[in-house]
């Protein structure tokens, strides 16, 4: 039985696909604003996604390292450690099975590889977003714990706005880059590819994991809404004190001017 390995890496926050395309200067199999797919002969492919993921099929470890480093100038906020997921594809006549870290198919061509690589890219991207949202939630818990213990919010308005910006950017990135509700165009006219795509989505639990990330973001959003209310009340209270002080100063000035 023939077996090849596909490897997905989160190498950066974003990839400049125009820059990658110009640098590689090769004919693409797929070319859009969100993805670039190249064939290097046989089962060797490289799949680039604008959300910072690269998927390799049938590449050695050294070939992967060389390819990633070669496009370093086109990586926005590159990761020091690459988040990674590996999967094997085995060809076996008359079979379509989804095992823990292996996919068994009865045919292997560029279309099958593309669907497998696409879903693995979505899976590793969700791993990345899960880590990001969990880190945000951990910070939120720290603020809430401080509020419980001291009765005060331990984050100022400027830092809170920065935190809100991070949360919103994460939410926007997920909306822009995760396509679990939209089937790739190549499965529309091929029943086997459609079955493969749906099977991989279920195998990688893409919908469930997406819902978990979405739920975490809703918790973060709710907490931030409460924190904003507290911050606004704190600023309003400060403003009221300032107004009272100014009135008192004005009254004193008036009294002094009357006495003199």
C-alpha positions in Angstrom: 0.0 0.0 0.0 1.3 3.4 -0.9 1.5 5.9 1.9 2.4 9.6 1.9 2.5 12.2 4.7 1.0 15.7 4.7 2.2 18.3 7.2 0.4 21.5 8.1 2.3 24.4 9.8 1.2 27.7 11.3 4.3 29.7 10.4 3.0 33.3 10.9 0.0 35.4 11.6 -0.4 36.1 7.8 1.3 35.3 4.5 1.8 37.8 1.7 0.6 35.5 -1.1 1.4 38.0 -3.8 5.0 38.1 -2.5 5.1 34.3 -2.3 3.8 34.0 -5.9 6.4 36.4 -7.2 9.2 34.8 -5.3 8.4 31.2 -6.4 7.6 32.2 -10.0 6.0 28.8 -10.8 2.7 27.8 -12.4 0.0 27.5 -9.8 -2.8 24.9 -9.6 -4.9 27.1 -7.5 -4.5 30.9 -7.2 -6.7 33.3 -5.3 -6.4 36.0 -2.7 -6.6 33.4 0.1 -4.6 30.4 -1.3 -1.8 29.2 -3.6 -1.3 25.6 -4.6 1.8 24.3 -6.3 2.8 20.9 -7.7 6.4 19.8 -7.7 5.8 16.5 -9.5 4.4 13.2 -8.3 2.6 13.6 -4.9 4.7 16.6 -3.9 2.6 19.7 -3.3 2.8 22.9 -1.4 -0.4 24.7 -0.3 -0.1 28.3 1.0 -2.9 30.1 2.9 -3.1 33.8 3.6 -3.9 33.1 7.3 -0.3 31.9 7.9 -0.6 28.2 7.2 1.5 26.1 4.8 0.7 22.5 4.0 3.2 20.1 2.5 2.6 16.7 1.0 5.4 14.1 0.5 8.2 16.4 1.7 11.1 15.6 3.9 11.7 17.5 7.1 14.7 19.3 5.5 12.6 20.3 2.4 9.9 21.7 4.7 12.4 23.8 6.7 14.1 25.1 3.6 10.7 26.0 2.0 9.4 27.9 5.1 12.7 29.8 5.6 12.8 30.8 1.9 9.5 32.8 2.2 10.4 34.4 5.6 10.2 37.9 4.1 6.6 37.3 3.2 5.5 36.2 6.7 3.8 38.7 8.8 4.6 38.2 12.5 6.4 34.9 12.0 6.1 32.3 14.8 9.3 31.2 16.5 7.8 27.8 17.1 5.5 26.4 14.4 2.2 24.9 15.4 2.1 21.6 13.5 -0.2 18.7 12.5 0.8 15.6 10.5 -1.5 13.1 8.8 -0.8 10.1 6.6 -2.7 9.2 3.5 -2.7 5.5 2.4 -4.1 4.2 -0.9 -6.1 1.0 -0.6 -8.4 -0.2 -3.3 -12.1 0.1 -2.5 -11.6 1.9 0.9 -12.4 5.3 2.4 -11.6 5.3 6.1 -10.7 7.9 8.6 -8.3 6.7 11.3 -6.8 8.7 14.2 -3.8 10.0 12.2 -4.3 8.3 8.9 -6.7 8.7 5.9 -7.3 5.6 3.7 -8.5 6.3 0.2 -9.0 4.2 -2.9 -7.5 6.8 -5.2 -4.8 9.4 -4.9 -4.6 12.4 -7.2 -4.1 16.1 -7.0 -7.8 16.7 -6.2 -7.8 14.2 -3.3 -4.6 15.7 -1.9 -6.0 19.2 -2.2 -9.1 18.3 -0.2 -7.0 16.6 2.5 -4.5 19.4 2.7 -7.3 22.0 2.8 -9.0 20.3 5.8 -5.7 19.8 7.6 -5.0 23.5 7.2 -8.4 24.4 8.7 -7.7 22.0 11.6 -4.3 23.4 12.5 -5.7 27.0 12.1 -8.4 26.1 14.6 -5.8 24.7 17.0 -4.0 28.1 16.7 -7.2 30.1 17.3 -8.1 27.9 20.2 -4.8 28.7 21.9 -5.2 32.4 21.3 -8.8 32.5 22.7 -7.8 30.4 25.7 -4.9 32.9 26.4 -7.4 35.8 26.2 -9.8 34.0 28.5 -7.0 33.4 31.0 -6.3 37.1 31.1 -10.0 37.9 31.5 -10.1 35.5 34.5 -7.1 37.4 36.0 -9.0 40.7 35.8 -12.2 39.1 37.2 -10.2 37.5 40.1 -8.7 40.9 40.9 -12.2 42.4 40.8 -13.4 39.8 43.2 -10.6 40.2 45.7 -10.0 43.9 45.7 -13.3 45.3 44.4 -11.3 47.2 41.7 -10.6 46.6 38.1 -6.9 46.2 37.6 -6.8 47.3 34.0 -6.9 51.0 32.9 -9.0 52.2 30.0 -6.2 52.3 27.4 -5.1 48.8 28.1 -8.7 47.6 28.1 -9.1 49.1 24.6 -6.0 47.3 23.5 -7.3 44.1 24.9 -10.7 44.6 23.1 -8.8 45.3 19.9 -7.0 41.9 20.2 -10.2 40.1 20.9 -11.9 41.7 17.9 -9.0 41.0 15.6 -9.1 37.4 16.6 -12.8 37.2 16.0 -12.4 38.9 12.6 -9.5 36.5 11.6 -11.6 33.5 12.4 -14.5 34.8 10.4 -12.2 35.6 7.4 -10.2 32.4 7.4 -12.3 29.4 8.6 -14.4 28.0 5.8 -16.1 25.0 7.5 -19.6 26.1 6.4 -18.5 26.6 2.7 -17.5 23.5 0.7 -14.5 24.0 -1.6 -15.5 24.5 -5.3 -13.7 21.3 -6.4 -16.2 19.0 -4.5 -19.3 20.4 -6.2 -19.2 18.1 -9.2 -17.4 15.1 -7.7 -19.4 12.8 -5.3 -16.2 11.1 -4.1 -14.5 14.4 -3.2 -17.7 15.6 -1.5 -17.8 12.5 0.6 -14.1 12.8 1.4 -14.5 16.5 2.4 -17.5 15.8 4.7 -15.7 12.8 6.2 -12.6 14.9 7.0 -14.6 17.7 8.5 -16.2 15.2 10.8 -12.9 13.4 11.5 -11.2 16.6 12.5 -14.3 17.8 14.5 -14.1 21.1 12.7 -17.6 22.2 13.4 -17.4 21.3 17.1 -14.0 23.0 17.6 -15.2 26.0 15.7 -18.2 26.2 18.1 -15.9 25.9 21.1 -13.8 28.8 19.9 -16.9 30.8 19.1 -18.3 30.1 22.6 -15.1 31.2 24.3 -15.1 34.5 22.3 -18.7 35.1 23.5 -17.6 34.7 27.1 -14.8 37.1 26.5 -17.1 39.6 24.8 -19.6 39.4 27.7 -16.8 40.0 30.3 -15.4 42.9 28.4 -18.9 44.4 28.2 -19.1 44.3 32.0 -15.6 45.7 32.4 -16.5 48.6 30.0 -19.5 49.4 32.2 -17.3 49.4 35.3 -14.7 51.6 33.6 -17.3 54.0 32.4 -18.8 54.3 35.9 -15.4 54.9 37.3 -14.7 57.7 34.8 -18.2 59.2 35.4 -17.6 59.1 39.1 -14.2 60.8 38.6 -15.8 63.4 36.4 -18.5 64.1 39.0 -15.8 64.6 41.6 -13.9 67.1 39.4 -17.1 69.0 38.8 -17.8 69.2 42.5 -14.3 70.4 43.2 -14.6 73.1 40.5 -17.9 74.3 41.9 -16.4 74.5 45.4 -13.4 76.4 44.0 -15.8 78.8 42.3 -17.9 79.3 45.4 -14.7 80.0 47.5 -13.6 82.5 44.9 -17.0 84.2 45.1 -16.9 84.3 48.9 -13.4 85.6 49.0 -14.2 88.3 46.4 -17.3 89.4 48.5 -15.2 89.6 51.7 -12.5 91.7 50.1 
